[in-house]
C-alpha cells in the first residue's frame, strides 16, 4: 500500500480540497480578527488553530502531489503546478505566525495602537498572499489536469 493513496486513489486530489477551503477561510478569519475586536473575541483560538491545521496540511498535500507527479512523469504543466505549490508553504507559515502572535498579543499583552496596526497589516498581507497562492496553484493544477 502506498502512503499517498487511499483505496487505490492518489491522496493529493483528495486532500487538496481541504487546503483550498481552509486557506481562504483562515485568511478571512485572521484579517477580520485583526481589524474587528468583536470578531477576535468570538473566534478566540479558532484562528490560530485553523492556521496551524493549514500549516500542517500544506506539506502533506505537497508530498502527496510529488508522489502523484512521479507517477505522471515530467509534464511541463505538472512541473509548473508543483513549483507554484512549493511557494504556498511560506505564505501559510507567515499566516500561522501572525495568527499566533495576534492571539498571544491580544490575550496576554496590552497592545498599543502601533502594534495593532502592524498586526493588522501583517494579517491582511499574509492572508491575501496565501489566498492568492492557493488560486494560482489551483489554476495551474486545473490546467495540468484538464489541459489548456
Secondary structure, 3 states (H helix, E strand, C coil): CCCCEECCEECHHHHHHHHHHHHHHHHHHHHHHHHCHHHHHHHCCHHHHHHHHHHHHHHHHHHHHHHHHHHHCCCHHHHHHHHHHHCHHHHHHHHHHHHHHHHHHHHHCCCCHHHHHHHHHHHHHHHHHHHHHHHHHHHHHHHHHHCC
